[in-house]
Amino acid sequence: SYLGMLEEHFEPVSSPMLNIRALRSPATGLLRTLVLPGAEVRAGQVLAEVTDVFGRVLAEVAAPVEGRLLYIVRSPLTNEGEPMAGLAVPA
């Protein structure tokens, strides 16, 4: 309402998410995502799996802390060390 563009009044967010953690792929292989962007995740929750061409899990990607998943790479191929997800965490 400050600029006169909104009719509704909104309260400030109680805990803004100002920090972004980039998660990197722990292995090279095929990426299978388990969580969609925008989801609230808890620490330790598995967000994706990296598999070989036969579907055997090579590594799991877990959220290091709780937060909101901003993005996750949807390309099926991933290389070790590549950024693959972004997690917004409370400030």
C-alpha angles and dihedrals in degrees: 000000000000092000093036093245099110127059094196126075117230126199118227116261111265095219113020117206101231102149121077122199117200114213118208130207111262094205145014116259143074117334119223112187119211101181130051124228113269094037121132107237132192128222110279095019111140110241100177145353129225111215137179121243090274093056097254110146111245097176142350125225111218130183108256091206137007118275144106122300106237098182142345126196111253096192109114095224122072134172126211111272097017117132107255107164143017123216124195111213130190115269 
